Amino acid sequence: MTQTIAPGLRAADPRVRTRALAPRVRTLVLLFLAVIGVLLAGAGPASAHAALTGSDPAQGAVVDKAPTRVSLTFSEQVALGGDSLRVLDPKGNRVDTGKPSGVSGTTYAVGLHSGLPDGTYTVTYQVVSADSHPVAGAYTFSIGAPSKTSVSVADQAAGGGVVGALYGFGRYLSYAGFIVMIGGAAFVLACWPRGTGVRAVQRLVVSGWLALTAATLFLLLLRGSYTGSGKVGDVFDLDLLGQVLQTKTGAALVSRLLLLAAAALFIAVLFGAYDKREDEEKRDLTFGLAVGGAVVAAGLAASWAMAEHASTGLQTGIAMPVDVLHLLAVAAWLGGLGTLLVALYRSDTPVETSAVRRFSQVAFGSVLALVATGVYQSWRQLGSWSAFTDTRYGQLLLVKIGLVALLVGIAWISRRWTTRLAETVVTSHRGVPGEGASREQTPGETHPGEGTAREGTSREETSREEREPAAANALSGETTTGTSSGETAGAQTGAGPAADGSGATAGTGDPERAAQLARQRAAVETARQKRLRDADPHRFGLRRSVLAEAGVAVVLLAVTTALTSTEPGRTEQEAKAATAASSSSSSATSGALTLDMPFDTGGTDGRGVVSVDLDPARTGANEMHVYVTRPNGRAFDVPEVKIAFTLEAKSIGPLPVVPDHITTGHWSANGVQLPMAGEWKVAVTVRTSDIDQVTVSKNAQIG
């Protein structure tokens, strides 16, 4: 026969709970997708964490004799491949020979073919920095004299494109999976042991494990293309995968997969066998799971620390353990927060106030650990206050600090809701004989002496609760249309419900009907308890504040992921300082040059002084400024100025230069190429009218 479901039972329908939860879940999902969209839309080449600080031949240099090799110096050690350093001639053909190798410290070189002809050559490099991020670039030098080249010298991109965007998404997913898995398991063990039997919590922790495992495999496949060609087609190249496995990052990813196998066993024991043990066995098992889980969690966190920022730079022996502690604190806080959110919204088993209070204490301790480790990491990665505003890493770190402050503020609100919830529970137990204030009340319980604590329930709610048991009994009696004659006879003789309250109808002996009745009564009781929990304004406020915390945490995780792929401020500033020092050293060796030459064109107002500033006055590219002044020192705006350079000893020149007029009495030219060192004649032609001009000259030592 067709069953009729009583109205009171519909509240226990899972579909009703799903519809009630849907708007909040959609909000978090949309926020997650928006953050991922921002990450992918803004995904560009990965920030290089090793910078080129010097080269030989230097960028833009013009050398007299072909070099035998090209060497590059970086700000930190890098990993090289067979094609990491390439040298191309003006037609784009490779002229390097052999594999690149380390020369000393952070200097690496590749040999060149002998007898290279004159022209402009392009040097390209693509290496992997010590903290696992790809670095690429290009520059030119010339032999004999500059020439046209078919090779583009635009900045080379590394870690960008579709593969770079996918790699960034994989990193975000791996962090999210780690936080959910570790934080969820820690929440259950330390705060809410009853959560081991909650399906929603089980699914959350398992989904974290699946996300981290899938993301790790995904990153392992992408790694070769990410640090190399950047082509999607190379993702499944087994040769590249073999090369990746031999790198530090590949070893870290493989170690993570092995630890995830141990984590799977941990999760199976936690959610499969824990809830079936006796209390004494549970205490022993809890201790064992806590120790084993801590070891596995620390190992997983170390798989990031051993391959990224913490593994290079200052105090690596301190930085890596600090980084592990930082990651574990993040997981305990944000992962526990996500688990609490799921428990508050999806669990039929009520979350006790004591569990929320315990998590509040764990979260507070995690925040203290985050502040301590974060201060140390900030000092190590920035090195100066100016790096907060002058580097991209510092700017992102300021955003992260702001989000953490916002999250702590919302957490303070959640803590207040928790306190109010605890006070409500304590108040509801006053006047109960034999019970102290510390005992918690199970939602839905009523006790004598509660007074008006439960009288706020409306008559409609009361009548609904009274109808539900009757509806359950009615439903259980309508199992089939073919009731046997013996059962009918038993019912007609006045056999009523069994006195023991077991739920079976006297005279029937049908265990299936008894089980169905028990299930229906359990569903009714669950629905009633859930309505009572939802009606509690303090619990409702706690749910809303925890939801807000989770939303901020999603954005915070995205900013943290971006930070891990951004060049640290200290490294960026040190690279700039090294480059400036190299330029200053070159300038000090050759020296900036200033030549003052008086002139007289012979016409009216034809006398003055022309000054030529050449910097750095060495072979290769130079910056030139020309100033023309009257005898009284005031700027003289003449119609035309031309410069010519001649190296008479080598029969080179004259090399004409026509500077651009900048302002009154000032002309300038960039990239003035002087191909060889020697004593150069600098000739300046000054025209003061249509017919009056003169050429004056001086000799100067270049290079």
N, C-alpha and C positions, 0 to 999 in steps of 0.2 A: 504494500500500500504506500501511498505517497505520504511522506512524513511532513508534519507541520512544525516549523521551528518557532518556538515562543519568542516574543520580542526581546525578552531579557537576555536570550542567548546570543543575539546578534552582536552585542558589545564584545563578546569573546571571539568573534570571527577575526582571524588574522588579517583578512582583507580590509576590515575597518581600521585596524591599527596601521596598516600600510598606507591607507588613504590619509589618515591623520598625520602620519610622519612625512608624507610625500613633499609638502611645501618646504619643510626644513631641509630634507635631503637634497631637493632640487637646488636650494640656495647654495649648499656646500659644493655640490657637483658643478654648478655654474661658476662658482668662485675658483674651483680647481682648474676648470677648463680655461677660464680667463687668464689665470696665472701662467698656465702652460702656453697659451697663445702669445702672451707677452714675451715669454722666454724664447719661443720659436721665431716670433716676428723680429725680435732684437738679436737673434743669434747671428753673430758675425764670426770672423776669425777669432780663435781663442787668443786671449792675451798672452803674449810671450813672457815667460818668467825668467828667461836668460836673454840678455841683450848683447848685441855686437858692440864692443868697445874699441876695437882697433883692427887694422888689416895691413898687409904688406903684399903688393903695393897698396897704397892708401886710396880711398875713394877719390876719383877724379884726377889722380896723379898721371903725369906724362913722364915715362921713364925712357932713358936713352937706349938701354940694352934690354932685350927680352929676359924676364926673370925665369928662373928654373922651377919655381913653385909659387903658389899663392897660399898665404897663411891668414887665418882669422882668429881673433881673440874675443872670447865671450866673458860675460860677468860671472858665470858659474860653469861648472862642468856640464857637458852635453853628451848625448848618445848619438853616434854616427852610424849611417848605413852606407851601402856601396855607392849610392848616388847622392849622398848628403851635400857634397861640394862639387860644383860643376863650373867649368870655365868655357865660354863660347866665343868664337871669333866673330868678326863683323857679319859673316853670312849665317851665323847661328849654328855652326858646326862645333862639336866638342873638341877641345885641345888639351884637356886634362888627361893624365895617365895614372893608372894605379888606383888603389883605394885610399880615401882620406884617412889620416891617422893623427894621433895626438903628438904634439911636439914637446910641450912642457906646460904643466899647470892647466890652464883653460885655453891654450892656443892649439889650433889644429891646422893641418896643411894638406895640400894635394899637389902632386907633381905636374909639370907641364911638358909638352913636347918641345924639343930643341929647335932653334932656328925659326921662331915665330916671326911672321912679317909685321911691318908697321900697321897700326890701326887701333881701333877702340875695341876692347874686350869686355865681356860681361861676366861677372862672378855671381852665381846663384847658390844659396845655401838653404837647406831644410833639415833641421836637427830636432832632437827632443831634449828639453831641459831636464834637469835632475828631478824636478817635481812633476814629471810626466806630461807636460804640455808641449805641443809642437811650436817650433820657432822657424820662421822663414823670412828671406829677404834677398835683395840683389843690389849690386852697385857696379860701376864701370871704372876702368883705368885704360890708359893708352900707351902704346909703344911708338916711339918716334914722334908722332903727331896725331891728334884726334882725327877720326874719320867717321863717316856715316856707318850706322849699324842697323841691321834688320831685327835685332833682338829688342823686345820691349823691356824697359828698366822700371816699369811700374812695380809698386810694392807687391811682393809675393804673398799670397794668402795661405795660411795654414790653419787647419781645424775649422774651416768655414763651410758654407754651402749646405746641401741637404744632409750630408753625413755629419757635419758639425752640429746641426740642429738636432738630429736623432741622437747623437752622443750626449748632448746636453739633457735631452729628455730622459735618456737612460740613467744619467747620474741623479736626476731629481727623483726618478722612480726608485732607484736603489736606496737613497736616503730615506724616502717615505716608507718603503718596506721594512727597513731596519728599525725605524722608530716605532712603527705599529707593532711589529713582532716582539721586540724586546720590551717596549713599554707596556704592551698588553699582558705579556706573561708576568712581568714584575708587578703589575697592578693586581693580578689574581693572586699571586703568591703572598705579597706583602700586605695587601689591603682587603681583599675580598675573596677568601677561599671558596665561598659558595659559588663564585663565578665560574668554577671549572665545569659546572653542570649546565651553564647557560649557553644555548646553541648560538645566539648572536655573538657572544664573546669568543666562542670557539672559532666561528667563521671569520671574525675579524683578525685574530692572531694567525690563523692559517693563511688568510689572504695576504697578510704582511710577509709571511715566509715565501709564498708563491711569487709575489711582486719582486722581492729581493733576488730570488733565484733566477727568475726570468730576466730581470735587468742585468744581472751579472753575466749571464750567457750572451745577452744582447751586446753589452759593452765589449766582451771578449771578441765577438765577431767583427764589430765596428772598428776596433782599435787599430788594426793594420791600415785600413783606408783613412782613418781619422788623422794619423800621424804621417801618412804618405801622400798618395795621389788625390785623396778626397773624392774618389769616384765610387758611386753606389755599386757598380759592377765588381769592384774589388772586395766587397764585404765577405764573399764566400770563397775568396782565394786561399787555398790551404797553405800555400807557401808563405803568404803573409801571416797567416795564423801561427804557423810554426815559428816565424821570427818573433811574433808577439810573445809567445810562451817563453822565450829566452830573455825577455826584458824584465825589469823590476815590476812594472805595472802588470804584466802578464802573470808573473808569479803571485802577486797580491790577489788577482782575480781568481786564480786557481785555488789558492788557499781559502778564499772566501767560500768557494763552492764546497770544498771539503768540510769546512766548519758548518755550512748549511745542512749537510747530511747529519751531523751530530745534533744540530738544532731541531731537525725533523724528529729524531728519536726523543728529544726532550719534550717537544710539544705533544707527541703521542702519549708519553707517560703522564704528563700533566693533565691532559684532558681525557685520557682514556681509562686510566687506572686510579687516579688520585681520589676521585669522589666515591669509589667503592671500598675504600679502606676504613678500618676502625680508627678511632680518634688517636690512639697511641701510635699506630702505624703512620697516620697522617703527619704527626709531628716529626717522626724520623724521616719520612719521605720529603717533607717540606724542607728540612735542613739539607738533605742530599740534592734536591732540585735547585735550591738556592745557590749552593756552592758550584754545582755543575753548570747551571745557567749563567752564573757570573763569569766563569771561565770562558764559556762559548761566546758570550756577549763581548767580553774584553777582546777575544781573538778576532771577532768580526770587526770591531772598531779599529783594531790594529791594522787590518787590511787596508784601511784608508790612510792611517797615520804613516805607515811604512812607505807609501808611494806618492804622497802629496806634499803640501807645504811644510809639514812638520819634519820631513825627512831631509830637508836641505836648510842651509843657512846657519844661524847662530844656535848653539846649545841644543843640538838635535837629541842628545841623550836625555834632556829634560823635556824638550818640546813634544816628543812622541808620546810618552806617558800622559802628559798634560792633555794632548789632543784626544787620547783614548778616554780619559775621564770626562772631557768636555762632551764627547759624543754620547757617552753613557748617561750623563746628566740630562742631555737633550731628550734622549729616548725615554728616560724615566718620567720626565715632566710631560712632554707633548704626547708620547705614546700612551701614558696613563690617562691623560686628558681625553684622548680619542676613545679609549675603552670606557671611561666613565660616561661619556656622551652616548655611546651605543647602549650601555647598561640602563641609563636613565630613560632612553626613548624606546628601546626595542625589547628589553628584558621583561618577562612575566614575573621573574623572581625579583622582589624588591631589593634595592641597594640600601643596606643598613646605614644609618647615620654614622655609626662607628667606622664603617669602611670609608665614607667620604672624609671623615676627620683624619683617618690615617693617611689617605692620599694627600690631603692638604698639608700634612707634615712632611711627607715625601717630596711633594712639589716645592715646599719651602727650602728643604735641604738641597734639592736640585738647583734651585735658583741661586743659592749661595755658592754652590760649586761652579755654576756657569759664570757668575760674576768674577770669581777668583781666577778661573782658567781663562776667561775672556780678556781680563786685564793683562795677563801675561802674554797671551797671543797677540793682543793689539800692540803692546810694546815691541814684541819681537818682529811683527810684520810691518810696523810703521816706522818706529825709531825716532820720530819727531812729531811735535804738535802740528807743524805745517803740512805734514803728509795727510792729515785728515781732510784738508780742503784742496791740496794741490795734486792729489793722485786719485784715480778712479777707485782704487781699493779703499782709500780713506772715506770717500764719499759714500760708497756702498756700506761701509762699516757704520757710518753715522745713521743711515737708514735702518740698519739692523738694530742698532742701539735704541732708536726710537720705537721700533716695533716691539722689542723686548720690554721696554718701559710701558707701552700700551698693554701688552699682555699681562704684565705684573699688576697693572691697575685693575684690569678686569678680574684677574685672579683674586685680588683683594675683595672685590665685590662678591665673588663666589664664596670666599671664606666667611663673609658676613652672613650670606644665606645659609651656609652650613651651621654657623653658630645659632642662628634663629631656629633652624630645624632641630638642632639638639635641644635647645631650650623648650621647644614645643613638646618634644618627646618626654623630657624630664617632668614637665608640668603635668602631662597627662597621666603620670604614674603616681602622683601624690595622693595619698589616701588609700592606696592599695595595700592591704595587710600583708606583712611579711616580705614586701619588695622594697629594695632601695632605689634611690634615684638613678643608679647607674644602669639598671636593667633597661634594655630597649624594648619598645613595643613594636610588635609586628604590625605593619599597616593592615588595618581592617579589624584589629582587636578592639574590644570594649571592656572596660572594667568598672566596677562600682566606684563611685566617688569621682568619676570623671566630670560630672556636672554638665556644664554646657559645652564641653569640648566636643562631644559628638552630637549635641542637640541641634547643631547648625545644619545637619542633613535635612534636606527638604522632604516634605511629605511624598512628593513624587518619587524621590529616591527610595524612601522607605517602602512604599507600595510596590516599587519595581523589585526590590530585594525579596519581598514576601511572595511575589508571583514566580520568581525564578525557580525555587525548589519544586513548586507544583508543576511548572512547565517541564522541568526535567523529568519528573515522575510520569507525566503524561506522555512525553516523548518516548520514554523507555518502555511504556506499555504498548506501543504501536509498532512493534518490530516487524511483524509479518502478518499476512492475511490468513494464513493457514494455521491458526492456533489449534492444537490438538484437543480432543474431547476431554481428555483427562485434565488438562489445564483449565478448561472451561468449567468443568465440574468442581474443581478445587476452588475456583473463584466464586461459584454460586453458593458454596457451602459457608461462605463468609470468611474465608481465609484472607486475612489482611496482611499488612507489612510485617515482616519478621520482627520479633521483639528485640533482637540483638542489633537492629539498625544496620545490618550488613548491606542492605540495598537490594537483596534478592526477595522476590515475592514468595510468600509461604506456599508450599505445595507444588511449586513449579520445578525447583532444583535446577534451573537453567543458568549455568555459570556465564554464558555469553551475555544474557540479559543483565545479570548483576554487574558485569564489567562495563557494559554500555551505560548503565545508570551511574556507576562510579565516575566514568569519564565525563558525563554530562554535568554531574554535581561539581566536579573539579573545575570544569569550564566556567560554570556559574560563579563559583567562589573566586576564581582568577579574575573574571570580569569585574566582580564587586570590589575586590581589593585594588584593581587598577583604577577604578573610578574614584575610590577614596584617595589614592595617591595623587591622581591628577587634580583632585579638588583642593589639595593642600597648597596654599599660596606660596609657602616657603620652598617647597619642592619644585613648584612651577618656576619660581624665580631662579633657583639653582640651575635648572635645565636651560633656561634662556641664557644665563651668563656663561655656562660651560659651552653652549653652542657658539657664542660670540668669541670665546677663547679659541675654539677650534678654527673658526674663520681666520682669525689673525695668524694662527699657527701655520695655516696653508701658505699665506703670503710670506711669512718669516722663513719658511723652509725654502721658498723660491729664491729669496735674497741670499740665503746662506749658500745655496748651490751656485749662484752667480759669483759669490766671493771666492769659492774654491777654485774657480777657473779664471780669476783675475790676478794680474801681476801684483804681488805685495808692494806696498808703498816704499818700504825700505829698499827693495831691489830696484824699483824704478828710479828712485832718487840716486842710488849708488851708481847705476848705469849712466845717468845723465852726468854725474860728477866725473866719472871715468872718461866719458867722451869729451867733456870740457877740458879735463886735464890733458888728454891726448892732443887736443887742438892747441891748448896753451903751450905744451911742450914743443909742438911743431913751430908755433909762432915764435917761441923763445929761441929756437935753433936758427930760423931764417930771419925773423924779426920783421915787423911792419916797417915800411919804407915811406919816407916823405921827401919829395924833391921840390925845392923852391927855385923858380927860374924867372928873373925879370925879363920883360919884353918891351919893345917899342916899334910899333908898326909904321911910324913916321908921319902919320896923319894927325888930324885934330883929335885930341882926346885918345891918343893911341898908346899911351904908356900904362904899365901896370905890372902885376906879378901873378904868374900862374903856378899853382901848387898841385902836385900829383901825389896822392896817397895810395899806396899799394899794400894790400894785406892778404896773405901773410908774407908776400914777396918770396915765393918759393916756386918750384916747378909744379905744374898742374894749374888748377883753377885759382884765380885771385880775384879779390874785390877791389875795384878802383874808384876813387873819388877825385874829381878835378875841381879846384876852386880858383876863380879869377877875381882879383881885387885891384882897386885903384892904388896909386902911391900912398894915399892917406888911410888905407886899410879898409875902405868901404867896398861892398860887393859891386862887381863890375859885370853887367849883363851884356856880354859881347854876342854878336850874331852867330859865331860858329867856333867850335873847338874840335880838333882831331888829334889823335894820338897814334904813334907808330913805334913798335918795338923791333930792334935789330940786334942780332948776335953776330957781329962781324967776324969773330974768330971762327965760327962754324958756317959762315955764309947763310945764315938763317934770317929771313926777313927782307924788307920790313913787313911786320905783321900789323895791319891797320886795325884800329879800334875807334868806333864812333860812339861816344858816350851819349846817354840820354840826358836831356835838360830837365833838372829836377826843380830848381827854383832860381831866383836871381843870383847869378855868379856861381852856381853849383851844378855840376854834371856828374853822372855816375854810370858805371858799367859793372855787371856781375859776370863771373865765369871767364875772366880774361885768362886764356891759356898761354903759359910759357913752358914750352916743352923740355927745355934743358937748363941746367945750372950754368952760370957764367956771368961775364960782365956785359950787360945789355945796355944799348943806347936807347934812351927814352926821348923821343922827339915829339914836341907839342906844337901844333900849328894853330895860331890864334888870329882870327879875322875880326877887325873892329869896325869895318865899313864894307861897302860893296867892292872897293878897290884896294883897301889897306889890310895886309896880313903879313905875318912873320912866323918863322919856324925857329924855335929855340930847343936846345937839347942838353941832356946830362947823361953821364954813364952811371950805372948802379949795379951792384953785385946782387944777383938773384940766386937764391938757394945756397 
